[in-house]
Amino acid sequence: MTTSTVKTNLLGLTQPEMEKFFDSIGEKRFRAGQVMKWIHHFGVDDFDAMTNVSKALRDKLKAIAEVRGPEVVSEDISTDGTRKWVVRVASGSCVETVYIPQGKRGTLCVSSQAGCALDCSFCSTGKQGFNSNLTAAEVIGQVWIANKSFGSVPATVDRAITNVVMMGMGEPLLNFDNVISAMRLMMDDLGYGISKRRVTLSTSGVVPMIDELAKHIDVSLALSLHAPNDALRNQLVPINKKYPLKMLLESCQRYMATLGEKRVLTIEYTMLKDINDKVEHAVEMIELLKNTPCKINLIPFNPFPHSGYERPSNNAIRRFQDQLHQAGYNVTVRTTRGEDIDAACGQLVGQVMDRTRRSERYIAGREAKAADDLPLIAVNRI
């Protein structure tokens, strides 16, 4: 009876981990850099194609290692250029990755978990509950897949993906080690060479892990705030009951202080009709954030079935934005992108939906927006 050897997936290994792997098989450490370039710069998953690696080493690698990304179930392209990939991970669940183009910038929104345990009331991902953490290979594999999809291999200066945000499915800080490894690969010159200013981790507020984050990495930080007081945030973002606003903002301030640069916290605020969109909420928010250098990103709610919430009118959004502007805050309104393929913020559910249903929702949403009497000048920030 023979036992099959479990192969090491090289896709998710950071440079130190890759060097350790080659040490362990009796090879020189410089091989790590060679193989990483083939994987991440050229999108290669076939060892035989790695032409500057000796045939003997290629044969050895084929026996004990592999380069395996998540399985692509589907790729959809929106009428506005947004793309969404549904990929299947080892647990059998599907997660979603979204690419948002805007001018010379292309932002990839990456998932960290299948489902989510935090159950924010306005997010469709949370309604699934938690299924599994993604491995480092499954997290960075989303960047690898998207990069190859755009033909950005071999690597060029003018890349389709200029920014990566950990704002997809799941809470990144609850899959800490794998997310840290993947973000290191995003920034490594042997990986994707993305500036630390252009890699952003978004959290709903896992306070101990925000403090831990500062010990490992210096990426940009975004806070999913969504409410200006504890009573309301307890309803919308249940983790607030454990880590209330004062504690949360203090942890964010500590993290930002470690960066040692003029970088500010990004505040994400999903606007819900008659829930958190009133002028008095804006006034509370101004007071709450007075000691936190930040920029504010307002996100009009993107409807999904049975959510119980609605998108505010453009007038309400404009009033809220103006109130914050008058207090001196840098405020933008995120343009809704990819609605026709269910790729908008808060809509990611990790499943392939019926195209007719998508189209009906998209048209209905467009008709509702057209009824607003004051247009918004909006900017997609992520």
One Martini backbone bead per residue (centre of mass of N, CA, C, O) as a GRO file, in nm:
protein
  382
    1MET     BB    1   0.096   0.037   0.024
    2THR     BB    2   0.047   0.370  -0.071
    3THR     BB    3   0.146   0.703  -0.011
    4SER     BB    4   0.065   1.017  -0.059
    5THR     BB    5   0.206   1.316  -0.143
    6VAL     BB    6   0.209   1.625  -0.011
    7LYS     BB    7   0.211   1.914  -0.169
    8THR     BB    8   0.370   2.211  -0.203
    9ASN     BB    9   0.241   2.533  -0.211
   10LEU     BB   10   0.408   2.809  -0.359
   11LEU     BB   11   0.210   3.053  -0.388
   12GLY     BB   12   0.202   3.132  -0.051
   13LEU     BB   13   0.505   3.198  -0.035
   14THR     BB   14   0.729   3.364   0.103
   15GLN     BB   15   1.050   3.436   0.083
   16PRO     BB   16   1.142   3.296   0.347
   17GLU     BB   17   0.975   3.037   0.293
   18MET     BB   18   1.111   2.963   0.024
   19GLU     BB   19   1.399   2.938   0.132
   20LYS     BB   20   1.334   2.715   0.335
   21PHE     BB   21   1.241   2.509   0.129
   22PHE     BB   22   1.513   2.484  -0.028
   23ASP     BB   23   1.678   2.399   0.212
   24SER     BB   24   1.507   2.132   0.274
   25ILE     BB   25   1.607   2.019  -0.036
   26GLY     BB   26   1.916   2.109  -0.094
   27GLU     BB   27   1.902   2.411  -0.191
   28LYS     BB   28   1.945   2.708  -0.304
   29ARG     BB   29   1.816   3.019  -0.213
   30PHE     BB   30   1.801   3.162  -0.500
   31ARG     BB   31   1.562   2.990  -0.609
   32ALA     BB   32   1.333   3.150  -0.489
   33GLY     BB   33   1.343   3.396  -0.679
   34GLN     BB   34   1.303   3.249  -0.943
   35VAL     BB   35   1.024   3.118  -0.878
   36MET     BB   36   0.868   3.372  -0.798
   37LYS     BB   37   0.883   3.507  -1.074
   38TRP     BB   38   0.730   3.293  -1.231
   39ILE     BB   39   0.469   3.309  -1.069
   40HIS     BB   40   0.416   3.638  -1.039
   41HIS     BB   41   0.529   3.765  -1.313
   42PHE     BB   42   0.429   3.508  -1.522
   43GLY     BB   43   0.207   3.290  -1.422
   44VAL     BB   44   0.346   3.019  -1.347
   45ASP     BB   45   0.256   2.643  -1.304
   46ASP     BB   46   0.504   2.521  -1.474
   47PHE     BB   47   0.810   2.389  -1.428
   48ASP     BB   48   0.899   2.345  -1.731
   49ALA     BB   49   0.888   2.673  -1.786
   50MET     BB   50   1.149   2.706  -1.600
   51THR     BB   51   1.436   2.771  -1.780
   52ASN     BB   52   1.647   2.862  -1.527
   53VAL     BB   53   1.594   2.571  -1.437
   54SER     BB   54   1.689   2.280  -1.376
   55LYS     BB   55   1.584   1.970  -1.459
   56ALA     BB   56   1.631   1.835  -1.186
   57LEU     BB   57   1.466   2.043  -1.023
   58ARG     BB   58   1.204   2.021  -1.174
   59ASP     BB   59   1.158   1.722  -1.106
   60LYS     BB   60   1.155   1.760  -0.802
   61LEU     BB   61   0.915   1.963  -0.789
   62LYS     BB   62   0.699   1.778  -0.920
   63ALA     BB   63   0.706   1.573  -0.670
   64ILE     BB   64   0.667   1.810  -0.411
   65ALA     BB   65   0.521   2.037  -0.589
   66GLU     BB   66   0.313   2.339  -0.639
   67VAL     BB   67   0.091   2.557  -0.847
   68ARG     BB   68  -0.214   2.658  -0.675
   69GLY     BB   69  -0.505   2.788  -0.743
   70PRO     BB   70  -0.800   2.874  -0.756
   71GLU     BB   71  -1.101   2.793  -0.884
   72VAL     BB   72  -1.260   2.896  -1.170
   73VAL     BB   73  -1.603   2.944  -1.219
   74SER     BB   74  -1.620   3.265  -1.284
   75GLU     BB   75  -1.650   3.547  -1.529
   76ASP     BB   76  -1.746   3.888  -1.499
   77ILE     BB   77  -1.863   4.170  -1.702
   78SER     BB   78  -1.934   4.484  -1.683
   79THR     BB   79  -2.053   4.774  -1.831
   80ASP     BB   80  -1.819   4.941  -1.644
   81GLY     BB   81  -1.561   4.714  -1.618
   82THR     BB   82  -1.624   4.534  -1.409
   83ARG     BB   83  -1.497   4.253  -1.223
   84LYS     BB   84  -1.589   3.897  -1.157
   85TRP     BB   85  -1.480   3.638  -0.943
   86VAL     BB   86  -1.545   3.294  -0.903
   87VAL     BB   87  -1.406   3.093  -0.639
   88ARG     BB   88  -1.273   2.782  -0.543
   89VAL     BB   89  -1.204   2.629  -0.247
   90ALA     BB   90  -1.101   2.372  -0.045
   91SER     BB   91  -1.383   2.364   0.118
   92GLY     BB   92  -1.597   2.428  -0.145
   93SER     BB   93  -1.622   2.711  -0.147
   94CYS     BB   94  -1.718   3.038  -0.247
   95VAL     BB   95  -1.559   3.327  -0.382
   96GLU     BB   96  -1.496   3.686  -0.425
   97THR     BB   97  -1.367   3.896  -0.693
   98VAL     BB   98  -1.288   4.252  -0.750
   99TYR     BB   99  -1.269   4.481  -1.030
  100ILE     BB  100  -1.182   4.841  -1.035
  101PRO     BB  101  -1.202   5.083  -1.269
  102GLN     BB  102  -1.004   5.410  -1.273
  103GLY     BB  103  -0.851   5.506  -1.504
  104LYS     BB  104  -0.521   5.437  -1.394
  105ARG     BB  105  -0.687   5.270  -1.191
  106GLY     BB  106  -0.670   4.937  -1.026
  107THR     BB  107  -0.896   4.760  -0.816
  108LEU     BB  108  -0.859   4.491  -0.583
  109CYS     BB  109  -1.103   4.284  -0.431
  110VAL     BB  110  -1.035   4.082  -0.148
  111SER     BB  111  -1.066   3.776  -0.001
  112SER     BB  112  -1.043   3.589   0.334
  113GLN     BB  113  -1.331   3.449   0.342
  114ALA     BB  114  -1.584   3.213   0.386
  115GLY     BB  115  -1.761   3.419   0.478
  116CYS     BB  116  -1.902   3.544   0.805
  117ALA     BB  117  -1.917   3.606   1.165
  118LEU     BB  118  -2.028   3.917   1.214
  119ASP     BB  119  -2.315   4.003   1.101
  120CYS     BB  120  -2.376   4.239   0.933
  121SER     BB  121  -2.689   4.364   0.850
  122PHE     BB  122  -2.592   4.494   0.542
  123CYS     BB  123  -2.448   4.211   0.467
  124SER     BB  124  -2.448   3.934   0.263
  125THR     BB  125  -2.214   3.766   0.372
  126GLY     BB  126  -2.315   3.742   0.675
  127LYS     BB  127  -2.572   3.559   0.602
  128GLN     BB  128  -2.396   3.285   0.574
  129GLY     BB  129  -2.173   3.281   0.747
  130PHE     BB  130  -1.921   3.068   0.850
  131ASN     BB  131  -1.673   2.852   0.692
  132SER     BB  132  -1.368   2.972   0.602
  133ASN     BB  133  -1.041   2.998   0.572
  134LEU     BB  134  -0.797   3.124   0.387
  135THR     BB  135  -0.528   3.076   0.234
  136ALA     BB  136  -0.256   3.228   0.116
  137ALA     BB  137  -0.298   3.110  -0.172
  138GLU     BB  138  -0.603   3.208  -0.193
  139VAL     BB  139  -0.546   3.506  -0.166
  140ILE     BB  140  -0.314   3.551  -0.380
  141GLY     BB  141  -0.466   3.397  -0.609
  142GLN     BB  142  -0.649   3.638  -0.690
  143VAL     BB  143  -0.420   3.808  -0.807
  144TRP     BB  144  -0.308   3.599  -1.006
  145ILE     BB  145  -0.566   3.568  -1.175
  146ALA     BB  146  -0.610   3.866  -1.255
  147ASN     BB  147  -0.338   3.918  -1.386
  148LYS     BB  148  -0.377   3.703  -1.611
  149SER     BB  149  -0.644   3.812  -1.731
  150PHE     BB  150  -0.486   4.093  -1.826
  151GLY     BB  151  -0.194   4.020  -1.931
  152SER     BB  152   0.032   4.091  -1.682
  153VAL     BB  153   0.214   3.880  -1.849
  154PRO     BB  154   0.460   3.991  -1.806
  155ALA     BB  155   0.576   4.218  -1.614
  156THR     BB  156   0.476   4.561  -1.588
  157VAL     BB  157   0.450   4.889  -1.533
  158ASP     BB  158   0.162   4.880  -1.672
  159ARG     BB  159  -0.078   4.795  -1.459
  160ALA     BB  160  -0.393   4.694  -1.384
  161ILE     BB  161  -0.291   4.650  -1.085
  162THR     BB  162  -0.251   4.907  -0.825
  163ASN     BB  163  -0.468   4.798  -0.613
  164VAL     BB  164  -0.532   4.659  -0.278
  165VAL     BB  165  -0.826   4.525  -0.108
  166MET     BB  166  -0.941   4.405   0.211
  167MET     BB  167  -1.299   4.396   0.115
  168GLY     BB  168  -1.419   4.139   0.102
  169MET     BB  169  -1.473   3.851   0.214
  170GLY     BB  170  -1.455   3.900   0.534
  171GLU     BB  171  -1.228   3.909   0.818
  172PRO     BB  172  -0.897   3.958   0.811
  173LEU     BB  173  -0.826   3.949   1.134
  174LEU     BB  174  -0.947   3.632   1.140
  175ASN     BB  175  -0.689   3.575   0.915
  176PHE     BB  176  -0.400   3.672   0.982
  177ASP     BB  177  -0.155   3.505   0.870
  178ASN     BB  178  -0.254   3.477   0.573
  179VAL     BB  179  -0.285   3.781   0.515
  180ILE     BB  180   0.002   3.869   0.572
  181SER     BB  181   0.140   3.695   0.360
  182ALA     BB  182  -0.014   3.809   0.114
  183MET     BB  183   0.069   4.110   0.153
  184ARG     BB  184   0.370   4.062   0.122
  185LEU     BB  185   0.348   3.966  -0.173
  186MET     BB  186   0.224   4.223  -0.290
  187MET     BB  187   0.499   4.402  -0.201
  188ASP     BB  188   0.692   4.227  -0.328
  189ASP     BB  189   0.923   4.224  -0.587
  190LEU     BB  190   0.869   3.904  -0.625
  191GLY     BB  191   0.582   3.977  -0.669
  192TYR     BB  192   0.388   4.285  -0.712
  193GLY     BB  193   0.504   4.570  -0.610
  194ILE     BB  194   0.315   4.710  -0.403
  195SER     BB  195   0.241   4.965  -0.233
  196LYS     BB  196   0.165   5.024   0.099
  197ARG     BB  197  -0.045   5.251   0.016
  198ARG     BB  198  -0.202   5.023  -0.191
  199VAL     BB  199  -0.252   4.853   0.071
  200THR     BB  200  -0.567   4.746   0.217
  201LEU     BB  201  -0.711   4.712   0.538
  202SER     BB  202  -1.030   4.592   0.643
  203THR     BB  203  -1.223   4.666   0.943
  204SER     BB  204  -1.472   4.616   1.206
  205GLY     BB  205  -1.305   4.573   1.500
  206VAL     BB  206  -1.034   4.397   1.597
  207VAL     BB  207  -0.849   4.515   1.833
  208PRO     BB  208  -0.611   4.316   1.900
  209MET     BB  209  -0.529   4.292   1.584
  210ILE     BB  210  -0.448   4.582   1.538
  211ASP     BB  211  -0.210   4.573   1.735
  212GLU     BB  212  -0.068   4.332   1.592
  213LEU     BB  213  -0.026   4.452   1.308
  214ALA     BB  214   0.206   4.658   1.388
  215LYS     BB  215   0.424   4.411   1.417
  216HIS     BB  216   0.417   4.326   1.082
  217ILE     BB  217   0.281   4.585   0.931
  218ASP     BB  218   0.227   4.891   0.687
  219VAL     BB  219  -0.051   4.923   0.597
  220SER     BB  220  -0.338   5.029   0.517
  221LEU     BB  221  -0.632   5.166   0.693
  222ALA     BB  222  -0.971   5.047   0.742
  223LEU     BB  223  -1.292   5.154   0.876
  224SER     BB  224  -1.596   5.001   0.962
  225LEU     BB  225  -1.834   5.195   1.090
  226HIS     BB  226  -2.165   5.302   1.022
  227ALA     BB  227  -2.153   5.459   1.310
  228PRO     BB  228  -2.164   5.730   1.572
  229ASN     BB  229  -2.271   5.507   1.782
  230ASP     BB  230  -2.314   5.242   1.991
  231ALA     BB  231  -2.614   5.173   1.962
  232LEU     BB  232  -2.613   5.150   1.649
  233ARG     BB  233  -2.362   4.968   1.609
  234ASN     BB  234  -2.472   4.721   1.758
  235GLN     BB  235  -2.681   4.662   1.527
  236LEU     BB  236  -2.488   4.666   1.265
  237VAL     BB  237  -2.211   4.589   1.448
  238PRO     BB  238  -2.178   4.348   1.681
  239ILE     BB  239  -1.869   4.380   1.771
  240ASN     BB  240  -1.920   4.645   1.940
  241LYS     BB  241  -1.993   4.505   2.211
  242LYS     BB  242  -1.682   4.431   2.259
  243TYR     BB  243  -1.572   4.694   2.070
  244PRO     BB  244  -1.600   4.993   2.125
  245LEU     BB  245  -1.537   5.300   1.995
  246LYS     BB  246  -1.315   5.401   2.181
  247MET     BB  247  -1.135   5.150   2.160
  248LEU     BB  248  -1.115   5.143   1.851
  249LEU     BB  249  -0.992   5.427   1.792
  250GLU     BB  250  -0.740   5.388   1.965
  251SER     BB  251  -0.623   5.154   1.797
  252CYS     BB  252  -0.603   5.312   1.530
  253GLN     BB  253  -0.416   5.534   1.636
  254ARG     BB  254  -0.182   5.346   1.707
  255TYR     BB  255  -0.132   5.239   1.426
  256MET     BB  256  -0.087   5.508   1.273
  257ALA     BB  257   0.161   5.597   1.454
  258THR     BB  258   0.360   5.365   1.336
  259LEU     BB  259   0.410   5.474   1.036
  260GLY     BB  260   0.560   5.765   1.023
  261GLU     BB  261   0.342   5.912   0.844
  262LYS     BB  262   0.117   6.085   0.621
  263ARG     BB  263  -0.124   5.889   0.735
  264VAL     BB  264  -0.464   5.790   0.707
  265LEU     BB  265  -0.763   5.706   0.798
  266THR     BB  266  -1.024   5.505   0.677
  267ILE     BB  267  -1.369   5.576   0.646
  268GLU     BB  268  -1.645   5.359   0.650
  269TYR     BB  269  -1.991   5.447   0.526
  270THR     BB  270  -2.290   5.306   0.529
  271MET     BB  271  -2.590   5.413   0.376
  272LEU     BB  272  -2.910   5.427   0.546
  273LYS     BB  273  -3.227   5.464   0.530
  274ASP     BB  274  -3.328   5.614   0.829
  275ILE     BB  275  -3.064   5.526   1.012
  276ASN     BB  276  -2.758   5.697   0.919
  277ASP     BB  277  -2.847   5.981   0.724
  278LYS     BB  278  -2.850   6.211   0.915
  279VAL     BB  279  -2.742   6.507   1.032
  280GLU     BB  280  -2.703   6.410   1.328
  281HIS     BB  281  -2.499   6.191   1.246
  282ALA     BB  282  -2.284   6.382   1.136
  283VAL     BB  283  -2.238   6.534   1.400
  284GLU     BB  284  -2.145   6.287   1.561
  285MET     BB  285  -1.906   6.217   1.376
  286ILE     BB  286  -1.742   6.472   1.420
  287GLU     BB  287  -1.698   6.423   1.723
  288LEU     BB  288  -1.575   6.135   1.714
  289LEU     BB  289  -1.326   6.230   1.491
  290LYS     BB  290  -1.156   6.480   1.607
  291ASN     BB  291  -0.887   6.278   1.695
  292THR     BB  292  -0.896   6.152   1.382
  293PRO     BB  293  -0.715   6.116   1.123
  294CYS     BB  294  -0.916   6.144   0.819
  295LYS     BB  295  -1.105   5.974   0.572
  296ILE     BB  296  -1.423   5.975   0.397
  297ASN     BB  297  -1.641   5.695   0.295
  298LEU     BB  298  -1.927   5.694   0.122
  299ILE     BB  299  -2.185   5.422   0.110
  300PRO     BB  300  -2.423   5.340  -0.070
  301PHE     BB  301  -2.657   5.125  -0.055
  302ASN     BB  302  -2.668   4.781  -0.168
  303PRO     BB  303  -2.901   4.589  -0.267
  304PHE     BB  304  -3.060   4.296  -0.119
  305PRO     BB  305  -3.228   4.036  -0.042
  306HIS     BB  306  -3.385   4.081   0.268
  307SER     BB  307  -3.245   4.326   0.427
  308GLY     BB  308  -3.438   4.598   0.502
  309TYR     BB  309  -3.290   4.802   0.316
  310GLU     BB  310  -3.205   5.136   0.192
  311ARG     BB  311  -3.136   5.379  -0.022
  312PRO     BB  312  -3.060   5.681  -0.023
  313SER     BB  313  -3.092   5.977  -0.123
  314ASN     BB  314  -2.911   6.213  -0.279
  315ASN     BB  315  -2.985   6.438  -0.085
  316ALA     BB  316  -2.896   6.297   0.177
  317ILE     BB  317  -2.604   6.253   0.096
  318ARG     BB  318  -2.532   6.550   0.045
  319ARG     BB  319  -2.592   6.658   0.328
  320PHE     BB  320  -2.389   6.479   0.474
  321GLN     BB  321  -2.137   6.567   0.319
  322ASP     BB  322  -2.153   6.873   0.378
  323GLN     BB  323  -2.126   6.857   0.684
  324LEU     BB  324  -1.838   6.738   0.676
  325HIS     BB  325  -1.701   6.952   0.505
  326GLN     BB  326  -1.755   7.195   0.701
  327ALA     BB  327  -1.559   7.041   0.921
  328GLY     BB  328  -1.295   6.946   0.725
  329TYR     BB  329  -1.351   6.695   0.560
  330ASN     BB  330  -1.258   6.425   0.363
  331VAL     BB  331  -1.514   6.357   0.115
  332THR     BB  332  -1.656   6.064  -0.032
  333VAL     BB  333  -1.839   5.899  -0.294
  334ARG     BB  334  -1.917   5.591  -0.380
  335THR     BB  335  -1.933   5.437  -0.663
  336THR     BB  336  -2.143   5.232  -0.817
  337ARG     BB  337  -2.029   4.902  -0.901
  338GLY     BB  338  -2.140   4.609  -1.057
  339GLU     BB  339  -2.453   4.545  -1.028
  340ASP     BB  340  -2.508   4.347  -1.279
  341ILE     BB  341  -2.290   4.132  -1.106
  342ASP     BB  342  -2.285   4.153  -0.796
  343ALA     BB  343  -2.014   4.370  -0.714
  344ALA     BB  344  -2.102   4.535  -0.495
  345CYS     BB  345  -2.098   4.668  -0.205
  346GLY     BB  346  -2.231   4.399  -0.002
  347GLN     BB  347  -2.291   4.157  -0.242
  348LEU     BB  348  -2.111   3.928  -0.153
  349VAL     BB  349  -2.176   3.548  -0.181
  350GLY     BB  350  -2.033   3.306  -0.345
  351GLN     BB  351  -2.231   3.296  -0.603
  352VAL     BB  352  -2.418   3.193  -0.878
  353MET     BB  353  -2.632   3.391  -1.045
  354ASP     BB  354  -2.899   3.468  -1.204
  355ARG     BB  355  -2.911   3.673  -1.477
  356THR     BB  356  -3.201   3.773  -1.460
  357ARG     BB  357  -3.190   3.871  -1.169
  358ARG     BB  358  -2.969   4.074  -1.209
  359SER     BB  359  -3.110   4.250  -1.421
  360GLU     BB  360  -3.357   4.329  -1.252
  361ARG     BB  361  -3.199   4.468  -1.025
  362TYR     BB  362  -3.050   4.675  -1.195
  363ILE     BB  363  -3.297   4.823  -1.315
  364ALA     BB  364  -3.436   4.895  -1.047
  365GLY     BB  365  -3.203   5.063  -0.936
  366ARG     BB  366  -3.194   5.273  -1.167
  367GLU     BB  367  -3.484   5.381  -1.132
  368ALA     BB  368  -3.451   5.482  -0.841
  369LYS     BB  369  -3.224   5.688  -0.901
  370ALA     BB  370  -3.377   5.861  -1.118
  371ALA     BB  371  -3.582   5.985  -0.896
  372ASP     BB  372  -3.382   6.166  -0.813
  373ASP     BB  373  -3.337   6.530  -0.799
  374LEU     BB  374  -3.015   6.503  -0.718
  375PRO     BB  375  -2.715   6.488  -0.825
  376LEU     BB  376  -2.412   6.316  -0.802
  377ILE     BB  377  -2.074   6.364  -0.712
  378ALA     BB  378  -1.873   6.082  -0.768
  379VAL     BB  379  -1.623   5.869  -0.603
  380ASN     BB  380  -1.407   5.606  -0.647
  381ARG     BB  381  -1.179   5.490  -0.393
  382ILE     BB  382  -1.087   5.178  -0.393
   0.00000   0.00000   0.00000
